[in-house]
């Protein structure tokens, strides 16, 4: 069941499964232009053993102000997530820069109010989103957690573990890596991402076969059409400022170079799950970032590669992802129990 809690002035949609005897909560973080819905197949099989929290990042899914224009649309049947499109408040130039996402209301504000709004506007770096997560966990009284993050969500998980070393007991990054800044490649990626943000009118959701095309995007093999519809809805509904901000703020040269430093500082166990056919986050970049953590041990001991898998491992190879998570958690549960016996 979906619930909402205020986090630093933004309503955050989340789902928390029933308590279990396990002492930790698994927290699932989605990637850019996605939502918590993509984690539901994994959660459905882990919820009997672990309490699971999934939530929508600020500006994505249902974690944004406004009402959904599609109140009864639930494409996956697995989550209560519906698309939310909120009005843009800003100058006309700002809207032109970010791109219009359909028929939205636009309000022009005075320069003084615009300056104030800019000062109060939250940031969109992985560190900023990690701060949101810290407040969310405090609100929900979650004191012991493992973080499982997909793509951008993996970077957020790493920053969150750095911010909360006592609260976060471990991290699993899925289709997430990096730490190498290749100027031309990043410029192409940022330009393509900005076009994705701009070119997404609401009527795309009603365009025949648009959802079918989404089933082929960034995956090794086409996913079920229900996920094509979900991806289409999440793409169209993302808040334009958050969509552009999360893309641009997370891919600057400074931000990319900070990530290996974060990984090297972490005392918690950190694992990486890579898709062998992932063209968005290629395995070599996953291995690079993983190498900065102590568990890498010269040969990638903390990296698990999944064959026939692209950039959406949790829906492409759900059972394999679950198996890896269960093995990682069982290993560290056993190590913790052994430590207690010795004490």
C-alpha positions as CSV (number, residue, x, y, z in Angstrom):
1,X,0.0,0.0,0.0
2,X,1.3,3.4,-1.0
3,X,1.8,6.0,1.7
4,X,3.1,9.6,1.6
5,X,5.4,11.4,4.0
6,X,6.8,15.0,3.8
7,X,10.6,15.1,3.3
8,X,12.1,18.6,3.4
9,X,8.9,20.1,2.0
10,X,8.3,17.5,-0.8
11,X,5.7,14.7,-0.4
12,X,7.5,11.4,-0.9
13,X,5.5,8.3,-2.0
14,X,6.7,5.1,-0.5
15,X,5.6,1.5,0.2
16,X,6.8,-0.4,3.3
17,X,6.1,-4.1,3.6
18,X,5.1,-5.8,6.8
19,X,7.7,-6.2,9.6
20,X,9.7,-9.5,9.8
21,X,12.1,-11.0,12.4
22,X,15.1,-9.8,10.3
23,X,16.9,-7.0,12.0
24,X,17.5,-5.0,8.8
25,X,15.2,-3.2,6.3
26,X,16.0,-3.4,2.6
27,X,15.7,0.0,0.9
28,X,15.2,0.1,-2.9
29,X,16.2,3.2,-4.8
30,X,15.2,3.6,-8.5
31,X,17.1,5.2,-11.3
32,X,16.7,8.3,-13.5
33,X,13.3,8.7,-15.2
34,X,12.0,5.6,-13.4
35,X,10.0,5.0,-10.3
36,X,9.7,2.5,-7.4
37,X,7.5,0.2,-9.5
38,X,10.5,-1.5,-11.1
39,X,11.5,-3.0,-7.7
40,X,8.2,-4.6,-7.0
41,X,8.9,-8.0,-8.6
42,X,12.0,-8.3,-6.4
43,X,10.3,-7.1,-3.3
44,X,7.4,-9.5,-3.9
45,X,9.8,-12.4,-3.3
46,X,11.9,-10.9,-0.5
47,X,9.2,-9.4,1.6
48,X,8.5,-12.7,3.5
49,X,12.1,-12.6,4.9
50,X,12.9,-8.8,5.1
51,X,10.9,-5.6,5.6
52,X,11.3,-3.8,2.3
53,X,11.0,0.0,1.6
54,X,10.6,1.4,-1.9
55,X,10.0,5.0,-2.6
56,X,9.9,7.5,-5.5
57,X,12.8,10.0,-5.7
58,X,12.0,13.7,-5.4
59,X,10.5,14.8,-8.7
60,X,9.8,11.3,-10.0
61,X,6.9,8.9,-9.8
62,X,4.5,10.2,-7.2
63,X,7.0,12.2,-5.1
64,X,6.0,15.5,-6.5
65,X,3.2,18.0,-5.9
66,X,0.1,17.9,-8.0
67,X,-2.6,15.4,-9.0
68,X,-2.2,12.5,-11.4
69,X,-3.9,13.0,-14.8
70,X,-4.2,9.2,-14.9
71,X,-5.7,8.4,-11.5
72,X,-6.8,4.9,-12.5
73,X,-3.8,3.9,-14.6
74,X,-1.7,1.1,-13.0
75,X,0.3,-0.4,-15.9
76,X,2.2,-3.1,-14.0
77,X,-0.5,-4.2,-11.6
78,X,2.4,-4.6,-9.1
79,X,2.4,-1.2,-7.6
80,X,0.1,1.6,-6.6
81,X,2.3,4.0,-8.5
82,X,0.5,6.3,-10.9
83,X,2.0,9.1,-13.0
84,X,1.9,12.6,-11.6
85,X,2.4,15.7,-13.7
86,X,2.7,18.9,-11.7
87,X,2.5,22.4,-12.9
88,X,5.7,24.3,-13.6
89,X,6.3,27.5,-11.6
90,X,9.0,29.6,-13.1
91,X,9.9,31.9,-16.0
92,X,9.1,31.2,-19.6
93,X,12.8,31.0,-20.4
94,X,13.3,28.4,-17.7
95,X,10.5,26.3,-19.2
96,X,12.0,26.6,-22.7
97,X,15.4,25.5,-21.4
98,X,13.9,22.4,-19.7
99,X,11.4,21.6,-22.4
100,X,7.6,21.5,-22.2
101,X,6.2,18.1,-21.1
102,X,2.7,18.4,-22.6
103,X,0.0,21.0,-21.7
104,X,1.2,22.4,-18.4
105,X,0.3,25.6,-16.6
106,X,3.1,28.1,-16.5
107,X,3.3,31.0,-14.1
108,X,5.8,33.9,-14.6
109,X,7.2,35.2,-11.3
110,X,9.0,38.5,-10.5
111,X,12.9,38.5,-10.4
112,X,12.9,39.0,-6.6
113,X,10.7,35.9,-6.1
114,X,12.6,34.0,-8.7
115,X,15.9,34.7,-6.8
116,X,14.3,33.6,-3.5
117,X,13.0,30.4,-5.2
118,X,16.5,29.7,-6.6
119,X,18.0,29.9,-3.1
120,X,15.4,27.6,-1.6
121,X,15.4,25.1,-4.6
122,X,16.8,21.7,-3.6
123,X,19.7,20.3,-5.5
124,X,19.7,17.2,-7.6
125,X,23.1,15.7,-7.1
126,X,23.3,12.1,-5.7
127,X,24.4,13.7,-2.4
128,X,21.2,15.9,-2.3
129,X,19.1,12.8,-2.9
130,X,21.0,10.9,-0.2
131,X,20.1,13.7,2.2
132,X,16.4,13.2,1.2
133,X,16.8,9.5,2.0
134,X,18.4,10.2,5.4
135,X,15.4,12.3,6.4
136,X,13.0,9.6,5.0
137,X,14.6,6.9,7.1
138,X,14.5,9.1,10.2
139,X,10.8,9.8,9.6
140,X,10.1,6.0,9.2
141,X,12.3,5.1,12.2
142,X,14.5,2.8,10.2
143,X,17.8,2.5,12.0
144,X,19.4,-0.6,10.3
145,X,19.2,-0.8,6.5
146,X,20.8,-2.3,3.4
147,X,20.5,0.0,0.3
148,X,19.8,-1.5,-3.1
149,X,20.1,1.1,-5.8
150,X,19.6,1.0,-9.6
151,X,21.8,3.1,-11.9
152,X,21.5,6.7,-10.5
153,X,20.0,5.1,-7.4
154,X,23.2,3.2,-6.9
155,X,25.2,6.5,-6.7
156,X,22.6,7.8,-4.3
157,X,23.0,4.6,-2.2
158,X,26.7,5.1,-2.0
159,X,26.4,8.7,-0.9
160,X,23.8,7.8,1.6
161,X,26.1,5.1,3.1
162,X,28.8,7.7,3.4
163,X,26.4,10.1,5.2
164,X,25.0,7.4,7.5
165,X,27.7,4.9,8.4
166,X,25.9,3.7,11.5
167,X,22.4,3.4,10.0
168,X,23.5,1.8,6.6
169,X,24.8,-1.7,7.0
170,X,25.6,-2.4,3.3
171,X,25.0,-1.4,-0.3
172,X,24.2,-3.3,-3.5
173,X,24.5,-1.2,-6.7
174,X,22.6,-2.6,-9.7
175,X,23.6,-1.5,-13.2
176,X,25.6,1.3,-11.5
177,X,29.2,2.2,-11.7
178,X,31.4,5.0,-13.2
179,X,34.1,7.2,-11.8
180,X,35.7,7.8,-15.2
181,X,35.0,11.2,-16.9
182,X,35.2,10.9,-20.7
183,X,34.4,14.4,-21.9
184,X,33.0,13.7,-25.3
185,X,31.0,10.7,-24.2
186,X,29.5,12.6,-21.3
187,X,28.7,15.6,-23.5
188,X,26.8,13.2,-25.9
189,X,25.1,11.5,-23.0
190,X,24.0,14.8,-21.4
191,X,22.7,16.2,-24.8
192,X,20.7,13.0,-25.5
193,X,19.3,13.1,-21.9
194,X,18.2,16.7,-22.3
195,X,16.4,15.8,-25.5
196,X,14.6,13.0,-23.6
197,X,13.5,15.5,-21.0
198,X,12.3,18.0,-23.6
199,X,10.5,15.7,-26.0
200,X,7.8,14.1,-23.9
201,X,4.3,15.5,-24.4
202,X,1.6,13.7,-22.5
203,X,-0.2,12.5,-25.6
204,X,2.7,10.1,-26.1
205,X,1.0,7.9,-23.5
206,X,-1.9,7.4,-26.0
207,X,0.2,7.0,-29.1
208,X,-0.2,3.5,-30.5
209,X,2.9,1.2,-30.2
210,X,4.8,3.9,-28.2
211,X,4.9,1.5,-25.2
212,X,6.0,-1.3,-27.4
213,X,9.1,0.7,-28.5
214,X,9.9,1.3,-24.8
215,X,10.2,-2.5,-24.3
216,X,13.3,-2.5,-26.4
217,X,15.1,0.4,-24.8
218,X,18.4,-0.3,-23.0
219,X,17.7,-4.0,-22.5
220,X,19.3,-7.2,-23.8
221,X,15.9,-8.6,-24.9
222,X,12.5,-7.0,-25.0
223,X,10.8,-6.8,-21.7
224,X,7.1,-7.5,-21.1
225,X,4.9,-4.8,-22.6
226,X,3.5,-3.8,-19.2
227,X,7.0,-2.5,-18.4
228,X,7.0,-0.6,-21.7
229,X,3.8,1.2,-20.5
230,X,5.4,1.9,-17.1
231,X,8.5,3.3,-18.6
232,X,6.5,5.5,-20.9
233,X,4.4,6.8,-18.0
234,X,7.4,7.5,-15.8
235,X,9.3,9.2,-18.6
236,X,6.4,11.6,-19.4
237,X,5.4,12.3,-15.8
238,X,8.8,13.2,-14.3
239,X,9.1,16.8,-13.1
240,X,11.1,18.7,-15.7
241,X,13.3,20.5,-13.3
242,X,14.1,17.2,-11.4
243,X,14.6,15.3,-14.6
244,X,17.1,17.8,-16.1
245,X,18.7,18.5,-12.7
246,X,19.3,14.9,-11.8
247,X,20.9,14.3,-15.2
248,X,23.1,17.4,-15.3
249,X,24.1,17.6,-11.7
250,X,25.1,13.9,-11.5
251,X,27.3,14.0,-14.6
252,X,29.6,16.9,-14.1
253,X,33.4,16.2,-14.1
254,X,33.7,17.0,-10.4
255,X,30.7,14.8,-9.5
256,X,31.9,11.9,-11.5
257,X,35.4,12.1,-9.8
258,X,33.9,12.3,-6.3
259,X,32.2,8.9,-6.6
260,X,35.4,6.7,-6.3
261,X,36.4,8.8,-3.3
262,X,33.1,8.0,-1.6
263,X,33.4,4.3,-2.4
264,X,37.0,4.2,-1.0
265,X,35.8,5.7,2.3
266,X,33.0,3.2,2.9
267,X,33.6,0.7,5.7
268,X,30.3,-1.1,4.9
269,X,30.2,-4.0,2.4
270,X,29.5,-2.8,-1.1
271,X,28.5,-5.1,-4.0
272,X,27.9,-4.4,-7.7
273,X,25.6,-6.3,-10.0
274,X,26.3,-5.6,-13.7
275,X,24.5,-6.7,-16.9
276,X,26.9,-8.1,-19.4
277,X,25.0,-6.5,-22.2
278,X,24.4,-3.2,-20.5
279,X,25.2,-0.4,-23.0
280,X,24.3,2.4,-20.6
281,X,26.6,1.3,-17.7
282,X,29.1,-1.1,-19.3
283,X,30.6,-3.8,-17.0
284,X,34.1,-2.2,-17.4
285,X,32.8,1.0,-15.7
286,X,31.1,-1.1,-13.0
287,X,34.4,-2.9,-12.3
288,X,36.3,0.4,-12.2
289,X,34.1,1.9,-9.5
290,X,34.0,-1.4,-7.6
291,X,37.8,-1.5,-7.5
292,X,38.0,1.4,-5.1
293,X,36.3,-0.7,-2.4
294,X,38.2,-3.1,-0.1
295,X,36.1,-6.1,-1.1
296,X,37.3,-5.9,-4.7
297,X,40.5,-7.7,-3.7
298,X,42.4,-7.4,-7.0
299,X,39.9,-9.6,-9.0
300,X,36.4,-8.1,-8.6
301,X,35.2,-10.2,-5.7
302,X,32.4,-7.7,-5.1
303,X,31.1,-7.7,-8.7
304,X,28.5,-10.1,-10.0
305,X,27.8,-10.1,-13.8
306,X,24.6,-11.3,-15.2
307,X,24.6,-12.8,-18.8
308,X,21.9,-11.7,-21.3
309,X,21.1,-8.7,-19.2
310,X,21.0,-5.0,-20.2
311,X,20.4,-1.9,-18.0
312,X,17.2,-3.1,-16.2
313,X,18.4,-6.1,-14.4
314,X,15.6,-6.2,-11.8
315,X,13.0,-6.7,-14.5
316,X,15.1,-8.5,-17.1
317,X,16.6,-11.1,-14.8
318,X,14.5,-10.8,-11.7
319,X,15.2,-14.3,-10.3
320,X,19.0,-13.9,-10.7
321,X,19.0,-10.5,-9.0
322,X,17.0,-12.0,-6.1
323,X,19.4,-14.9,-5.9
324,X,22.4,-12.6,-5.7
325,X,20.7,-10.4,-3.0
326,X,19.8,-13.4,-0.9
327,X,23.4,-14.8,-1.1
328,X,24.9,-11.4,-0.2
329,X,22.6,-10.9,2.7
330,X,22.9,-14.5,4.0
331,X,26.7,-14.2,3.9
332,X,26.7,-11.0,6.0
333,X,24.0,-12.2,8.3
334,X,26.2,-15.3,9.1
335,X,29.3,-13.1,9.6
336,X,27.4,-10.9,12.0
337,X,26.1,-13.9,13.9
338,X,29.6,-15.3,14.1
339,X,31.0,-12.1,15.4
340,X,28.3,-12.0,18.2
341,X,29.2,-15.6,19.2
342,X,32.9,-14.7,19.5
343,X,32.0,-11.6,21.6
